[in-house]
Amino acid sequence: MTAQHHLLEIYEPYDYQGRNPINVEGVGVVKGPNGTSYYLLDLAEPLEVDAETVSQLLLLPRYNGDSIERATTSACTVNVCRTRGGIRMQADVTFSFEDIRHWGVGKIAPIIGS
């Protein structure tokens, strides 16, 4: 499988001052403790958020009717969670809600030609 590259534009938190949009690479779909599917992303460059270094994000489609597949393949508005400092996730491994923090809202879109 070829790596999927995307741009993630951060809409919230409103006070976010970092790079925007953010270059990300899709790792795969992971399951949360409640069985919900999230799209796991590696960041091209880590972010500093709340005094923690963040190297991965998890996305969940924001609107009813949008599937996780839409977030992985096309433009989609998403809820954005960040991993807690020191947490490194892998595709196909269920995570705990204690491993992540809700961070905001954004829009993911594939980078055409990548």
Secondary structure, 3 states (H helix, E strand, C coil): CCCEEEEEEEEECCCCCCCCCEEEEEEEEEECCCCCEEEEEEEEEEEEECCEEEEEEEEEECCCCCCHHHHHHCCEEEEEEEECCCCCCCCCCCCCHHHEEEEEEEEEEECCCC
